[in-house]
Amino acid sequence: MKNLIFSTIFLFCFSVFGKAEPRPHSTSDLIFRIIIPGILFVLVIVAEIWASNKREKKTNELKAKEEPLKIFEYFRIAFGYNDEHSVRSAAISGWAVWCSLLLFQNRMVIVAESTLEIEIKNINFVKMRKVMLEEFLQVCYNEISESGTTREKAVFLQGIDKDMLYIKNFIEERMNRPQIIDLT
């Protein structure tokens, strides 16, 4: 969010003071050059606060049902498939979707504009990828549709390196854990 605010402030200042030719400005021109970017700046901030509050509300609803083991906020996320094209497009794209990630005992929940639950048993692999100087965590899992067909999908997460390593280790520990079957 800080990058968004700083880039909006930069664009605002550039639009107001960025003219190369030194000519006198009329009052209406100056007002138009200040008010329109100011309104856009306020709209961007309000939209980001609204999305953050919505994400926090969904996170609190999930926490009320079951207490998560760990909560990570301010991850950037992209969705794709397990192929090289998806990996490159995830690294190049704007990473526009911010999310919170909740780790439960047997699943991870990604809270963004919608909620995505991924069972640990459906995860194929987790690995750190570095593409075009961007480091991110790739979680490849099988998505089971309502008709019963499975499709391999991938989630690309970007955040603080130690948080991504914690998530990677957390998932790998639970993937390799033997399943206990109750025969009673």
N, C-alpha and C positions, 0 to 999 in steps of 0.2 A: 504494500500500500504506500510505503514511503517513496518508492520509485515513481509511482503514479502521481503522487502529489507534487514531487519535485519537477517531474517533466511537465505537468500542467502549469505550474508556476513559471517555468522557463518559457513555455509557449505563450503564456499570458504576457510576460514582460517583453518577449520578442515581438509580439503583435502590436503592443503599445509603443515601444521605443525602437523598433527594428527598422524603421524607414531609413534608407541611405541618403536620400536627398534632403537637404535642410530647407524645408519650406514651411511657412506658417500654416498651422492647422486651424480649421474653423472649429468652433465650439461643438457643433453637431458631429463633426467628423471625430473629434477627440472623445466625445461621449460615446459614440458608436463603437469606437475602438477599445474603450475601457469597459463599457457595460456588457456587451455581448460576450467577450471572453470571461468576464467576471461571473455572468450567469452560468456559462458552461462549466466553469470551475466549481461553482457551488453545486450544480447538478451532479458532477462526477463524485464529489465528496459525499453528497446525500445518498447516491446510489451505492457507493462502497459501504457506508454505514448501514444502510438498509440490508444489503447482502450479508454483512457480518452479523447483524442481529438475527437474521433468519437462520444462518448457520449455527449460531450459538443456541437458539431456541431448539433446533433439531437435536443438537448435541445434548442439551439438558433433558430432553424427552427420552433419549436413549439411556442417559445416566440414571434416570428415575426408574426405568425398567430393570436394569442390571448394571452393577458397578463395573466399569471397565478397569483393566489392569493398568493401562497407561493411555494418556490422551496427548496427541500432538496437534498443534494448531499451525496455521499459516504454511501449509504445504501447497505447492503448485502441482496440478495434475493434468495429464493428457491421457486419452484413451486410444487404443489401437489394437493391432494384431501382432503376433509374434513373427514379424518379418523385418527385413532391413529397411524397407520403405517407411514403416511405422516408426521405427527407432529414429530415423533421420528427421521425419516430419515432426516428431515430438520435440526433438532438440531445436529445430528451426522455428517452429510455430511460436506464437506469442505467449504461450502458457497462461492463458487468460483466466483459467478457472482456479480459484483458491478453494481449499478444502481443509477440513479437520479430519484427523484419522484417529479412530478409537480401536485399541487392541483389547479383545476379550480372550477368554481361555481358548476357545476353538474357532474363532473367526476374527476378521478385521472388518470394520465398518468405515466407509469413506462418506463423509457428510459434505456435500457441495450443494449444487442447485437441487440435486436429488440425492437419495441415499442408496449406496451400493454396499451390499453385504457379500463378503467373500469368505466361504468356509475354508479353513486351513487344509482340509482333506482334498479340496478341489484345486489347490495350487500345485502347478507343475514344477516351477522353479522360481527362484528369486536371485537376481544378480545386480551388481552395480555396473552401470555402463557409462562410458565417457565418450560423448560425441560432440565434436566441434566445441571443445573446451567446456562443455556443460556436463556436470556429473549428476546422474539421476539413478533412481532405483526402479528396475523393471520387475514387475510381479506378473508372471504369466499364469493364467488359471483357465479352467474349463468352465464355460458358462452353459448351464443346462436350461434349455428353453422349455416352455410348457408342453410342447409336443414330444419332448424326451430326447431331442437331438442335442449333442454337445458341440460346442464351438470353442476353439482356443482363442482367448483374448488376452490382452495385456494392458496393464495400468502402469503409467510412467509417473513417478513421484519425484519431486525435487524440493529439497529443503536443506536444513542444516546437516552436515555430513555425519556427525555423531548420532543424530536422530535416525538417519537413513540406515546406518550400520546397526543400530539397536533394533529397528524393525526387521532388517534382514536376518539378524541372529535369532530374533524371537520366532520368526516364521520357520526358519530352518530347524530350530530345536523341536518345534511341534510337528513338523513334517516327518522327521526321523524318529519320533517317539513311537514305541510300540503301542498299539491299541489294546486296551484292556476290555475283554469281553466278559460280561456277567452271565454265567451259565445257570444261575439259580432261578 
